[in-house]
Every structure is written in structure tokens, then in C-alpha cells.
Amino acid sequence: MSPPRTSPPRTSPQRTSPLGASLDARSVGTREVTVTPLDVGWAVGLPDGVGEMLFQSGAAAEAAARRLAQRLSHAGLPAKLVVRLRDGSVAGRFLFPPRLDADGALQAA
């Protein structure tokens, strides 16, 4: 006779960030996404130095950076987008707070 089956202990599901690392939304800070000029083109710097995406136009780079910041926000992570001009000055800073549902809980990604 085999021992009775028991279910594993219930734990809250571990969430995964859009960049692949597991996370607990309460333990992480604001993720900074940057748009910076290059000699030829523009770069979108990813949070935590994961890498960068390259674009020929600043408009395409900014659009991609906004989409990334929105995805982080919908995953429960606060994000900040910083856009720089060719002279190095800051053109704008945009905040993307974590999205909450009607009960005040983080939305599932």
C-alpha cells in the first residue's frame, strides 16, 4: 500500500519580469530605460545593464522605449524613461508606475 498523496505546500506564484529574471515586485526599485544618441542612430538602454537596442531614428527608439516601460509597468514594476538629446541634455523624463487592479493588488502580467 502506498502512502497517501499530499499536495505541495501552497505558495504565491513567482512572477517573471519581461526581461526574464524572477522577481518580487515589492523588493525591486524603479527600472530606468534610457534613450541616448549615438554617432549614427540611437540606443535604448535596458534596465539593469541587460543590454541595448539600436535604432536609426530617435522617434523609433523613443517609441520602443515607451513600449518597454509600459510592459514593465504592466508586470508590476515601476519604470522611468529618460530621453536625451544629441547635446546630452535631458529632453524628458516619464514615469510608469506599477499597474494595480481595482482591489489595489498588482495586475498579473
C-alpha positions in Angstrom: 0.0 0.0 0.0 1.4 3.4 -1.0 1.4 6.4 1.3 -1.4 8.9 0.7 -0.6 11.6 -1.8 -0.2 15.1 -0.4 -0.3 18.3 -2.4 2.7 20.6 -2.3 2.6 23.5 0.1 0.7 26.5 -1.4 3.0 29.4 -2.2 2.3 32.5 -4.1 3.3 32.1 -7.7 6.6 33.5 -8.6 6.4 36.2 -11.3 8.8 36.7 -14.1 9.8 40.0 -15.4 9.7 40.8 -19.2 13.4 40.6 -19.2 13.4 37.0 -17.8 14.5 37.4 -14.2 12.2 36.2 -11.5 11.1 39.0 -9.2 9.0 40.0 -6.2 7.5 43.4 -7.1 7.9 44.7 -3.5 11.6 44.2 -3.5 12.7 45.9 -6.6 13.3 49.6 -7.4 12.4 51.7 -10.4 13.7 50.3 -13.7 15.3 53.0 -15.8 15.0 52.8 -19.6 17.1 55.4 -21.4 17.2 56.8 -25.0 20.6 58.2 -25.9 22.1 59.4 -29.2 25.0 57.6 -30.9 27.3 58.8 -33.7 24.9 57.1 -36.1 21.5 56.3 -34.7 20.0 56.0 -31.2 20.2 53.4 -28.4 17.6 52.3 -25.9 19.4 51.2 -22.7 17.7 48.3 -21.0 17.2 48.2 -17.2 20.0 46.8 -15.0 22.5 46.9 -17.8 21.0 43.9 -19.6 21.9 45.4 -23.0 20.7 47.9 -25.5 18.6 48.1 -28.7 19.8 50.2 -31.6 17.6 52.3 -33.9 18.2 54.6 -36.9 15.8 57.3 -35.7 15.2 58.9 -32.4 11.4 58.5 -32.9 11.7 54.7 -33.3 14.0 54.5 -30.3 11.6 56.5 -28.1 8.6 54.5 -29.2 10.3 51.2 -28.4 11.5 52.6 -25.0 7.9 53.7 -24.2 6.6 50.2 -25.0 9.2 48.6 -22.9 8.5 50.9 -19.9 4.8 50.1 -20.3 5.4 46.4 -20.3 7.5 46.7 -17.1 4.6 48.7 -15.6 2.1 46.1 -16.5 4.3 43.4 -15.0 4.1 45.3 -11.7 7.5 47.1 -11.9 7.8 50.9 -11.7 9.7 52.2 -14.6 11.3 55.6 -15.6 12.0 56.6 -19.2 14.8 59.2 -19.7 15.2 60.6 -23.2 18.4 62.5 -24.0 19.1 64.9 -26.9 22.2 64.9 -29.1 23.8 67.6 -26.9 23.4 65.3 -23.9 20.7 67.3 -22.2 17.6 65.6 -20.9 14.6 66.1 -23.3 12.2 64.4 -20.9 11.6 62.0 -18.0 8.4 59.9 -17.9 7.3 57.8 -15.0 5.4 54.5 -15.4 4.1 53.3 -12.0 3.2 49.7 -11.5 -0.4 48.9 -12.6 -2.8 47.9 -9.9 -6.2 46.3 -10.3 -9.5 47.5 -8.7 -8.6 45.8 -5.4 -5.2 47.6 -5.2 -3.3 44.4 -6.0 -0.6 44.2 -8.7 -2.1 43.1 -12.0 -0.9 39.7 -13.3 1.4 40.1 -16.3 
